[in-house]
């Protein structure tokens, strides 16, 4: 996932994305252009917590993991 795609997915601005993840905007400015798996996981988790639909292509191999409905 690209940093720009993650920011767009989480609300379109660095400030909104940072708030969704629970970090400060300066931390996002230090992210690389292509996010490593650990940051993609945080983006996906923030989407799940805030009710944002995660695009199928973002899940990749994680799509085979079943998440129980609560």
N, CA, C and O atoms as a CHARMM CRD file, in Angstrom:
* protein
*
  280
    1    1 UNK  N      0.85300  -1.17000   0.00000 PROA 1      0.00000
    2    1 UNK  CA     0.00000   0.00000   0.00000 PROA 1      0.00000
    3    1 UNK  C      0.89900   1.23200   0.00000 PROA 1      0.00000
    4    1 UNK  O      1.91200   1.28300   0.69800 PROA 1      0.00000
    5    2 UNK  N      0.51300   2.20300  -0.78300 PROA 2      0.00000
    6    2 UNK  CA     1.25200   3.45700  -0.81400 PROA 2      0.00000
    7    2 UNK  C      0.75700   4.37900   0.29500 PROA 2      0.00000
    8    2 UNK  O     -0.40500   4.32800   0.69800 PROA 2      0.00000
    9    3 UNK  N      1.66100   5.21800   0.77600 PROA 3      0.00000
   10    3 UNK  CA     1.31800   6.15600   1.83800 PROA 3      0.00000
   11    3 UNK  C      0.14200   7.04000   1.42700 PROA 3      0.00000
   12    3 UNK  O     -0.77700   7.26100   2.21600 PROA 3      0.00000
   13    4 UNK  N      0.16900   7.53900   0.20900 PROA 4      0.00000
   14    4 UNK  CA    -0.91600   8.40800  -0.26900 PROA 4      0.00000
   15    4 UNK  C     -2.25700   7.67700  -0.27200 PROA 4      0.00000
   16    4 UNK  O     -3.28400   8.26800   0.06000 PROA 4      0.00000
   17    5 UNK  N     -2.25500   6.39500  -0.64200 PROA 5      0.00000
   18    5 UNK  CA    -3.49000   5.60300  -0.64000 PROA 5      0.00000
   19    5 UNK  C     -4.01000   5.40400   0.78000 PROA 5      0.00000
   20    5 UNK  O     -5.21700   5.45700   1.01900 PROA 5      0.00000
   21    6 UNK  N     -3.10500   5.17800   1.71100 PROA 6      0.00000
   22    6 UNK  CA    -3.50500   4.99800   3.11200 PROA 6      0.00000
   23    6 UNK  C     -4.13100   6.27500   3.66100 PROA 6      0.00000
   24    6 UNK  O     -5.14800   6.22600   4.35300 PROA 6      0.00000
   25    7 UNK  N     -3.52700   7.40900   3.35300 PROA 7      0.00000
   26    7 UNK  CA    -4.05400   8.69400   3.82600 PROA 7      0.00000
   27    7 UNK  C     -5.43800   8.94300   3.22700 PROA 7      0.00000
   28    7 UNK  O     -6.35100   9.38200   3.92600 PROA 7      0.00000
   29    8 UNK  N     -5.58500   8.66500   1.95200 PROA 8      0.00000
   30    8 UNK  CA    -6.88300   8.85400   1.28500 PROA 8      0.00000
   31    8 UNK  C     -7.92900   7.92900   1.89700 PROA 8      0.00000
   32    8 UNK  O     -9.05700   8.35300   2.15200 PROA 8      0.00000
   33    9 UNK  N     -7.57300   6.69300   2.13100 PROA 9      0.00000
   34    9 UNK  CA    -8.49400   5.71600   2.70800 PROA 9      0.00000
   35    9 UNK  C     -8.97000   6.13400   4.09300 PROA 9      0.00000
   36    9 UNK  O    -10.12800   5.92100   4.45300 PROA 9      0.00000
   37   10 UNK  N     -8.06600   6.73200   4.86600 PROA 10     0.00000
   38   10 UNK  CA    -8.38400   7.09500   6.25000 PROA 10     0.00000
   39   10 UNK  C     -8.98700   8.49500   6.39800 PROA 10     0.00000
   40   10 UNK  O     -9.16600   8.96800   7.52000 PROA 10     0.00000
   41   11 UNK  N     -9.29800   9.15100   5.30500 PROA 11     0.00000
   42   11 UNK  CA    -9.98500  10.42700   5.42700 PROA 11     0.00000
   43   11 UNK  C     -9.48500  11.53900   4.53900 PROA 11     0.00000
   44   11 UNK  O    -10.10200  12.60300   4.48400 PROA 11     0.00000
   45   12 UNK  N     -8.37400  11.32600   3.83400 PROA 12     0.00000
   46   12 UNK  CA    -7.93900  12.28800   2.85100 PROA 12     0.00000
   47   12 UNK  C     -6.93200  13.32900   3.30100 PROA 12     0.00000
   48   12 UNK  O     -6.39600  14.06700   2.47500 PROA 12     0.00000
   49   13 UNK  N     -6.66700  13.40100   4.59400 PROA 13     0.00000
   50   13 UNK  CA    -5.64600  14.34200   5.06400 PROA 13     0.00000
   51   13 UNK  C     -4.77200  13.64400   6.09400 PROA 13     0.00000
   52   13 UNK  O     -5.18900  12.68100   6.73800 PROA 13     0.00000
   53   14 UNK  N     -3.56100  14.14400   6.23600 PROA 14     0.00000
   54   14 UNK  CA    -2.64100  13.56000   7.20600 PROA 14     0.00000
   55   14 UNK  C     -3.21200  13.66300   8.61400 PROA 14     0.00000
   56   14 UNK  O     -3.10300  12.72200   9.40100 PROA 14     0.00000
   57   15 UNK  N     -3.81700  14.79900   8.93300 PROA 15     0.00000
   58   15 UNK  CA    -4.36400  15.00200  10.28100 PROA 15     0.00000
   59   15 UNK  C     -5.47500  14.00300  10.59500 PROA 15     0.00000
   60   15 UNK  O     -5.50400  13.42700  11.68300 PROA 15     0.00000
   61   16 UNK  N     -6.38100  13.80000   9.65400 PROA 16     0.00000
   62   16 UNK  CA    -7.49700  12.87200   9.87500 PROA 16     0.00000
   63   16 UNK  C     -6.98500  11.43900   9.94100 PROA 16     0.00000
   64   16 UNK  O     -7.43700  10.65500  10.77600 PROA 16     0.00000
   65   17 UNK  N     -6.04600  11.09400   9.06800 PROA 17     0.00000
   66   17 UNK  CA    -5.47800   9.73900   9.07200 PROA 17     0.00000
   67   17 UNK  C     -4.76300   9.46500  10.39100 PROA 17     0.00000
   68   17 UNK  O     -4.91500   8.39100  10.97300 PROA 17     0.00000
   69   18 UNK  N     -3.99100  10.43000  10.85700 PROA 18     0.00000
   70   18 UNK  CA    -3.27000  10.26000  12.11900 PROA 18     0.00000
   71   18 UNK  C     -4.23200  10.05700  13.28100 PROA 18     0.00000
   72   18 UNK  O     -3.99900   9.21500  14.14700 PROA 18     0.00000
   73   19 UNK  N     -5.29800  10.82200  13.29600 PROA 19     0.00000
   74   19 UNK  CA    -6.28600  10.68600  14.36700 PROA 19     0.00000
   75   19 UNK  C     -6.93100   9.29900  14.33300 PROA 19     0.00000
   76   19 UNK  O     -7.15800   8.69100  15.37900 PROA 19     0.00000
   77   20 UNK  N     -7.22600   8.80000  13.12900 PROA 20     0.00000
   78   20 UNK  CA    -7.85800   7.47900  13.00000 PROA 20     0.00000
   79   20 UNK  C     -6.94800   6.36900  13.51800 PROA 20     0.00000
   80   20 UNK  O     -7.41800   5.39100  14.10000 PROA 20     0.00000
   81   21 UNK  N     -5.64400   6.52800  13.30200 PROA 21     0.00000
   82   21 UNK  CA    -4.69100   5.51100  13.73200 PROA 21     0.00000
   83   21 UNK  C     -4.29600   5.69800  15.19600 PROA 21     0.00000
   84   21 UNK  O     -3.90900   4.74300  15.86900 PROA 21     0.00000
   85   22 UNK  N     -4.39700   6.92600  15.67500 PROA 22     0.00000
   86   22 UNK  CA    -4.02500   7.19800  17.05500 PROA 22     0.00000
   87   22 UNK  C     -2.57500   7.62000  17.20300 PROA 22     0.00000
   88   22 UNK  O     -1.94200   7.35100  18.22400 PROA 22     0.00000
   89   23 UNK  N     -2.04900   8.28800  16.17100 PROA 23     0.00000
   90   23 UNK  CA    -0.67300   8.78100  16.20700 PROA 23     0.00000
   91   23 UNK  C     -0.68200  10.26200  15.85700 PROA 23     0.00000
   92   23 UNK  O     -1.72500  10.80800  15.49800 PROA 23     0.00000
   93   24 UNK  N      0.47000  10.91500  15.96000 PROA 24     0.00000
   94   24 UNK  CA     0.49900  12.32100  15.57600 PROA 24     0.00000
   95   24 UNK  C      0.86100  12.45600  14.09700 PROA 24     0.00000
   96   24 UNK  O      1.50600  11.56900  13.53700 PROA 24     0.00000
   97   25 UNK  N      0.45900  13.53700  13.47000 PROA 25     0.00000
   98   25 UNK  CA     0.70100  13.72000  12.02900 PROA 25     0.00000
   99   25 UNK  C      2.18300  13.65300  11.65500 PROA 25     0.00000
  100   25 UNK  O      2.51900  13.23500  10.54700 PROA 25     0.00000
  101   26 UNK  N      3.06000  14.05500  12.55500 PROA 26     0.00000
  102   26 UNK  CA     4.48500  14.00400  12.26000 PROA 26     0.00000
  103   26 UNK  C      4.96000  12.56500  12.02400 PROA 26     0.00000
  104   26 UNK  O      5.88200  12.33200  11.24200 PROA 26     0.00000
  105   27 UNK  N      4.33500  11.61600  12.69200 PROA 27     0.00000
  106   27 UNK  CA     4.70300  10.21100  12.49600 PROA 27     0.00000
  107   27 UNK  C      4.38600   9.76600  11.07300 PROA 27     0.00000
  108   27 UNK  O      5.15800   9.02300  10.46600 PROA 27     0.00000
  109   28 UNK  N      3.25700  10.21600  10.54300 PROA 28     0.00000
  110   28 UNK  CA     2.89600   9.84700   9.17500 PROA 28     0.00000
  111   28 UNK  C      3.87700  10.46300   8.18400 PROA 28     0.00000
  112   28 UNK  O      4.18900   9.85400   7.16100 PROA 28     0.00000
  113   29 UNK  N      4.36000  11.65600   8.47800 PROA 29     0.00000
  114   29 UNK  CA     5.31400  12.28300   7.56000 PROA 29     0.00000
  115   29 UNK  C      6.61100  11.49100   7.47100 PROA 29     0.00000
  116   29 UNK  O      7.37100  11.66200   6.51800 PROA 29     0.00000
  117   30 UNK  N      6.87800  10.62600   8.44700 PROA 30     0.00000
  118   30 UNK  CA     8.08500   9.80700   8.44200 PROA 30     0.00000
  119   30 UNK  C      7.87600   8.45100   7.76500 PROA 30     0.00000
  120   30 UNK  O      8.83300   7.69900   7.58000 PROA 30     0.00000
  121   31 UNK  N      6.64300   8.13600   7.39900 PROA 31     0.00000
  122   31 UNK  CA     6.37700   6.87400   6.71200 PROA 31     0.00000
  123   31 UNK  C      7.05400   6.85800   5.34700 PROA 31     0.00000
  124   31 UNK  O      7.16700   7.90400   4.70800 PROA 31     0.00000
  125   32 UNK  N      7.50800   5.69100   4.88800 PROA 32     0.00000
  126   32 UNK  CA     8.03200   5.58500   3.52300 PROA 32     0.00000
  127   32 UNK  C      6.88500   5.64400   2.50800 PROA 32     0.00000
  128   32 UNK  O      5.72300   5.47800   2.87900 PROA 32     0.00000
  129   33 UNK  N      7.20300   5.87700   1.24000 PROA 33     0.00000
  130   33 UNK  CA     6.16500   5.95500   0.20700 PROA 33     0.00000
  131   33 UNK  C      5.39700   4.64900   0.04800 PROA 33     0.00000
  132   33 UNK  O      4.19300   4.66200  -0.20700 PROA 33     0.00000
  133   34 UNK  N      6.08800   3.52400   0.19700 PROA 34     0.00000
  134   34 UNK  CA     5.43000   2.21100   0.17400 PROA 34     0.00000
  135   34 UNK  C      5.49100   1.65900   1.59100 PROA 34     0.00000
  136   34 UNK  O      6.57100   1.45300   2.14300 PROA 34     0.00000
  137   35 UNK  N      4.32300   1.42400   2.17000 PROA 35     0.00000
  138   35 UNK  CA     4.24700   1.03500   3.57800 PROA 35     0.00000
  139   35 UNK  C      4.63000  -0.42500   3.79300 PROA 35     0.00000
  140   35 UNK  O      4.22800  -1.29600   3.02200 PROA 35     0.00000
  141   36 UNK  N      5.40800  -0.69200   4.84300 PROA 36     0.00000
  142   36 UNK  CA     5.68500  -2.08200   5.19900 PROA 36     0.00000
  143   36 UNK  C      4.43100  -2.71500   5.81400 PROA 36     0.00000
  144   36 UNK  O      3.48400  -2.02000   6.18200 PROA 36     0.00000
  145   37 UNK  N      4.44700  -4.02300   5.91600 PROA 37     0.00000
  146   37 UNK  CA     3.27100  -4.77200   6.39200 PROA 37     0.00000
  147   37 UNK  C      2.77700  -4.27900   7.74800 PROA 37     0.00000
  148   37 UNK  O      1.56800  -4.20500   7.96700 PROA 37     0.00000
  149   38 UNK  N      3.68200  -3.94100   8.65700 PROA 38     0.00000
  150   38 UNK  CA     3.24500  -3.52300   9.99900 PROA 38     0.00000
  151   38 UNK  C      2.42100  -2.23900   9.94800 PROA 38     0.00000
  152   38 UNK  O      1.49700  -2.07600  10.74500 PROA 38     0.00000
  153   39 UNK  N      2.73500  -1.32300   9.02700 PROA 39     0.00000
  154   39 UNK  CA     1.94000  -0.09400   8.91400 PROA 39     0.00000
  155   39 UNK  C      0.64100  -0.34500   8.15700 PROA 39     0.00000
  156   39 UNK  O     -0.39000   0.24600   8.47700 PROA 39     0.00000
  157   40 UNK  N      0.68900  -1.21900   7.15400 PROA 40     0.00000
  158   40 UNK  CA    -0.54900  -1.58500   6.45100 PROA 40     0.00000
  159   40 UNK  C     -1.52400  -2.21200   7.44500 PROA 40     0.00000
  160   40 UNK  O     -2.72300  -1.93800   7.39700 PROA 40     0.00000
  161   41 UNK  N     -1.01600  -3.04800   8.33800 PROA 41     0.00000
  162   41 UNK  CA    -1.86700  -3.66600   9.36600 PROA 41     0.00000
  163   41 UNK  C     -2.52400  -2.60200  10.24000 PROA 41     0.00000
  164   41 UNK  O     -3.69700  -2.72600  10.59000 PROA 41     0.00000
  165   42 UNK  N     -1.77900  -1.56100  10.59300 PROA 42     0.00000
  166   42 UNK  CA    -2.34400  -0.48600  11.41900 PROA 42     0.00000
  167   42 UNK  C     -3.42200   0.27900  10.65700 PROA 42     0.00000
  168   42 UNK  O     -4.43700   0.66700  11.23600 PROA 42     0.00000
  169   43 UNK  N     -3.20400   0.49800   9.36200 PROA 43     0.00000
  170   43 UNK  CA    -4.19600   1.19000   8.53500 PROA 43     0.00000
  171   43 UNK  C     -5.47100   0.35300   8.45900 PROA 43     0.00000
  172   43 UNK  O     -6.57300   0.87400   8.63300 PROA 43     0.00000
  173   44 UNK  N     -5.31800  -0.94500   8.19900 PROA 44     0.00000
  174   44 UNK  CA    -6.48500  -1.83200   8.12700 PROA 44     0.00000
  175   44 UNK  C     -7.21900  -1.86200   9.46200 PROA 44     0.00000
  176   44 UNK  O     -8.44900  -1.80900   9.49100 PROA 44     0.00000
  177   45 UNK  N     -6.49100  -1.94700  10.55500 PROA 45     0.00000
  178   45 UNK  CA    -7.11500  -1.96300  11.88400 PROA 45     0.00000
  179   45 UNK  C     -7.88900  -0.67900  12.13600 PROA 45     0.00000
  180   45 UNK  O     -8.98700  -0.71700  12.69100 PROA 45     0.00000
  181   46 UNK  N     -7.33100   0.45300  11.73600 PROA 46     0.00000
  182   46 UNK  CA    -8.02700   1.73300  11.91300 PROA 46     0.00000
  183   46 UNK  C     -9.29900   1.76300  11.08500 PROA 46     0.00000
  184   46 UNK  O    -10.32000   2.28700  11.53000 PROA 46     0.00000
  185   47 UNK  N     -9.24400   1.20800   9.88900 PROA 47     0.00000
  186   47 UNK  CA   -10.44600   1.13800   9.04900 PROA 47     0.00000
  187   47 UNK  C    -11.52800   0.30400   9.73300 PROA 47     0.00000
  188   47 UNK  O    -12.69100   0.70300   9.78200 PROA 47     0.00000
  189   48 UNK  N    -11.14300  -0.83900  10.25000 PROA 48     0.00000
  190   48 UNK  CA   -12.10400  -1.72200  10.91900 PROA 48     0.00000
  191   48 UNK  C    -12.71100  -1.02700  12.13400 PROA 48     0.00000
  192   48 UNK  O    -13.92400  -1.07800  12.34000 PROA 48     0.00000
  193   49 UNK  N    -11.87000  -0.37800  12.93900 PROA 49     0.00000
  194   49 UNK  CA   -12.37000   0.30700  14.14600 PROA 49     0.00000
  195   49 UNK  C    -13.32800   1.43800  13.81400 PROA 49     0.00000
  196   49 UNK  O    -14.29700   1.66100  14.54000 PROA 49     0.00000
  197   50 UNK  N    -13.07000   2.15600  12.72300 PROA 50     0.00000
  198   50 UNK  CA   -13.88300   3.32500  12.39500 PROA 50     0.00000
  199   50 UNK  C    -14.98900   3.04200  11.38700 PROA 50     0.00000
  200   50 UNK  O    -15.73600   3.94800  11.01700 PROA 50     0.00000
  201   51 UNK  N    -15.10100   1.79900  10.94000 PROA 51     0.00000
  202   51 UNK  CA   -16.17700   1.43500  10.02900 PROA 51     0.00000
  203   51 UNK  C    -15.91100   1.77600   8.57200 PROA 51     0.00000
  204   51 UNK  O    -16.84300   1.81000   7.76900 PROA 51     0.00000
  205   52 UNK  N    -14.66700   2.02800   8.22000 PROA 52     0.00000
  206   52 UNK  CA   -14.31500   2.30700   6.82800 PROA 52     0.00000
  207   52 UNK  C    -14.14700   0.97300   6.11100 PROA 52     0.00000
  208   52 UNK  O    -13.46300   0.07700   6.60800 PROA 52     0.00000
  209   53 UNK  N    -14.76800   0.84400   4.95000 PROA 53     0.00000
  210   53 UNK  CA   -14.64700  -0.38500   4.17500 PROA 53     0.00000
  211   53 UNK  C    -13.22200  -0.51900   3.65000 PROA 53     0.00000
  212   53 UNK  O    -12.67400   0.42000   3.07100 PROA 53     0.00000
  213   54 UNK  N    -12.63600  -1.67000   3.85100 PROA 54     0.00000
  214   54 UNK  CA   -11.28900  -1.93500   3.36400 PROA 54     0.00000
  215   54 UNK  C    -11.39900  -2.51600   1.96300 PROA 54     0.00000
  216   54 UNK  O    -12.01700  -3.56500   1.78500 PROA 54     0.00000
  217   55 UNK  N    -10.81500  -1.86200   0.96600 PROA 55     0.00000
  218   55 UNK  CA   -10.87900  -2.39800  -0.40400 PROA 55     0.00000
  219   55 UNK  C    -10.26800  -3.79500  -0.47200 PROA 55     0.00000
  220   55 UNK  O     -9.27700  -4.07900   0.20100 PROA 55     0.00000
  221   56 UNK  N    -10.86400  -4.66600  -1.28900 PROA 56     0.00000
  222   56 UNK  CA   -10.41100  -6.05300  -1.39100 PROA 56     0.00000
  223   56 UNK  C     -8.93800  -6.15600  -1.73800 PROA 56     0.00000
  224   56 UNK  O     -8.24600  -7.00600  -1.17800 PROA 56     0.00000
  225   57 UNK  N     -8.43400  -5.33300  -2.63400 PROA 57     0.00000
  226   57 UNK  CA    -7.04600  -5.40600  -3.04200 PROA 57     0.00000
  227   57 UNK  C     -6.07100  -5.10700  -1.92100 PROA 57     0.00000
  228   57 UNK  O     -4.91300  -5.52100  -1.98200 PROA 57     0.00000
  229   58 UNK  N     -6.51600  -4.39900  -0.90700 PROA 58     0.00000
  230   58 UNK  CA    -5.65500  -4.04100   0.22100 PROA 58     0.00000
  231   58 UNK  C     -5.41400  -5.25800   1.10300 PROA 58     0.00000
  232   58 UNK  O     -4.34200  -5.39800   1.69200 PROA 58     0.00000
  233   59 UNK  N     -6.38000  -6.11400   1.19400 PROA 59     0.00000
  234   59 UNK  CA    -6.26800  -7.26000   2.08700 PROA 59     0.00000
  235   59 UNK  C     -5.26700  -8.29100   1.59700 PROA 59     0.00000
  236   59 UNK  O     -4.61100  -8.94100   2.41100 PROA 59     0.00000
  237   60 UNK  N     -5.13300  -8.45500   0.29500 PROA 60     0.00000
  238   60 UNK  CA    -4.17300  -9.40700  -0.25700 PROA 60     0.00000
  239   60 UNK  C     -4.30900 -10.77000   0.38500 PROA 60     0.00000
  240   60 UNK  O     -5.39000 -11.36000   0.36700 PROA 60     0.00000
  241   61 UNK  N     -3.24200 -11.26900   0.94300 PROA 61     0.00000
  242   61 UNK  CA    -3.24100 -12.59700   1.56100 PROA 61     0.00000
  243   61 UNK  C     -4.10900 -12.64100   2.80000 PROA 61     0.00000
  244   61 UNK  O     -4.55800 -13.71400   3.20400 PROA 61     0.00000
  245   62 UNK  N     -4.35000 -11.49900   3.40600 PROA 62     0.00000
  246   62 UNK  CA    -5.16900 -11.46400   4.61900 PROA 62     0.00000
  247   62 UNK  C     -6.63000 -11.79200   4.32400 PROA 62     0.00000
  248   62 UNK  O     -7.39700 -12.07400   5.24500 PROA 62     0.00000
  249   63 UNK  N     -7.02200 -11.75900   3.05400 PROA 63     0.00000
  250   63 UNK  CA    -8.41200 -12.02100   2.69200 PROA 63     0.00000
  251   63 UNK  C     -8.83500 -13.43400   3.06400 PROA 63     0.00000
  252   63 UNK  O    -10.02400 -13.69400   3.24800 PROA 63     0.00000
  253   64 UNK  N     -7.88100 -14.34900   3.17700 PROA 64     0.00000
  254   64 UNK  CA    -8.23800 -15.72200   3.50300 PROA 64     0.00000
  255   64 UNK  C     -8.43900 -15.93200   5.00000 PROA 64     0.00000
  256   64 UNK  O     -8.86800 -17.00300   5.42900 PROA 64     0.00000
  257   65 UNK  N     -8.13200 -14.91800   5.78600 PROA 65     0.00000
  258   65 UNK  CA    -8.31000 -15.02400   7.22600 PROA 65     0.00000
  259   65 UNK  C     -9.74700 -14.68300   7.57300 PROA 65     0.00000
  260   65 UNK  O    -10.23600 -13.60500   7.23500 PROA 65     0.00000
  261   66 UNK  N    -10.41500 -15.59500   8.24100 PROA 66     0.00000
  262   66 UNK  CA   -11.80600 -15.37800   8.60400 PROA 66     0.00000
  263   66 UNK  C    -11.89600 -14.57900   9.89100 PROA 66     0.00000
  264   66 UNK  O    -11.23900 -14.90100  10.88100 PROA 66     0.00000
  265   67 UNK  N    -12.70600 -13.54500   9.87200 PROA 67     0.00000
  266   67 UNK  CA   -12.91200 -12.71100  11.04900 PROA 67     0.00000
  267   67 UNK  C    -14.30400 -13.00000  11.57400 PROA 67     0.00000
  268   67 UNK  O    -15.27800 -12.81300  10.84500 PROA 67     0.00000
  269   68 UNK  N    -14.43300 -13.44700  12.81000 PROA 68     0.00000
  270   68 UNK  CA   -15.75000 -13.76000  13.34900 PROA 68     0.00000
  271   68 UNK  C    -16.58900 -12.50000  13.49400 PROA 68     0.00000
  272   68 UNK  O    -16.08200 -11.44100  13.86500 PROA 68     0.00000
  273   69 UNK  N    -17.86900 -12.62600  13.19900 PROA 69     0.00000
  274   69 UNK  CA   -18.78700 -11.50700  13.37800 PROA 69     0.00000
  275   69 UNK  C    -19.24200 -11.45900  14.82500 PROA 69     0.00000
  276   69 UNK  O    -19.59800 -12.47600  15.42000 PROA 69     0.00000
  277   70 UNK  N    -19.22300 -10.27700  15.36700 PROA 70     0.00000
  278   70 UNK  CA   -19.59800 -10.13400  16.77200 PROA 70     0.00000
  279   70 UNK  C    -21.02600  -9.66400  16.87000 PROA 70     0.00000
  280   70 UNK  O    -21.54100  -9.47900  17.97300 PROA 70     0.00000
